[in-house]
Amino acid sequence: MARKFTTEQARALADRVSYYRDLGIHDFYRRSGSADIAFDSVVAEEVLEPLEAEPEPPLPKAAALAKFPEASIKDPIAALRVIREDIGDCTRCVLHKQGRKQIVFGVGNPTADLMFVGEGPGADEDEQGEPFVGRAGQLLNKMIEAMGLKREEVYIANVVKCRPPGNRTPERDECDTCSPFLYRQIDVIKPKAIVALGAVAAKNLLGLNDTMANMRGSWYDYRGTQLRVTYHPAYLLRDPRQKGEAWKDLQEVMKYLGLEIKKQAD
Ligand code: SF4
């Protein structure tokens, strides 16, 4: 069972992880039972259980989203372009001045049946301007391929569009400020299913403050779109034992989308 940290302890731990990363130290471990588990901010989100009930994040309201200019645009490519133009050279939250190289908007098929939502860009994504292009992205590509799809057939985006320094978990106010752009993207793409990759994505999309253990294993309604929660690929890289569990989640999504289940993800 995951050890419980207070919010303050978890934040202090994430800060320490960030500090070590700034020093060039990237691999460190904490002992959990008989196994060593690599630890970083993404892992912290996956394994820590919230102790304190925080107010739920704001959920997107259909009426609120309808007021945006893209709501009257039928072509999804043009509509997504309008959202990107609206973001502009965004300075709406502090992440704009914490070392981001560029805004990472999202990538993929603008009419995708399936959308993956992660937490935020890392170093590789910040460099290339595309979500999930680093090691975690390569694993996500494998997961997509195991589902019988190509990366170009799905759409991939994050809750925050600028890289949090040291890959720390985005703060609540940063998520609240940036996530309306994600909601607008989802509204344009209208996927049949969304896979929330990790706790940050799940909590923001569902307006829940719950553990991964509780959020996984169920279908949720996200404004008419079915949503499933699974582990973030960065977490799976550090704890490959959970890959089988993630594959179970993806198989449920495949069943829902009518995709043939042929092989198991590695
Ligand atoms: Fe703007 Fe989002 Fe970047 Fe914050 S994370 S500066 S809200 S684009």
Residues whose N, C-alpha, C, O or C-beta is under 5 A from the ligand:
A	BS01	SF4	C90 T91 R92 C93 L95 H96 V160 K161 C162 T177 C178
